[in-house]
């Protein structure tokens, strides 16, 4: 799912369905707007701190439809705030994993 190319809630749902069932997941946004769940599985040599944004989310929360809808909206707000220096920074890179759900 890429936030630059008209991502949909369906794409986020598909991404969530592909995630392994573990107690906690890492969710990241990379510098080109790609959203990845558990990047350490796909890109083991890239530290989470290297992504534009990273957070942790519990599996039960990730798979909850209401939380997924809120997450979809939040990802756009976060990505836009990181892109536009005039917008307030909702998440700073200094935060430990940004936020957790």
PyMOL commands that set and color helices and strands:
alter all, ss='L'
color gray80, all
select helices_A, chain A and resi 9-18+39-42+48-50+59-62+65-83
alter helices_A, ss='H'
color red, helices_A
select strands_A, chain A and resi 24-29+35-37+53-58
alter strands_A, ss='S'
color yellow, strands_A
deselect
rebuild
show_as cartoon
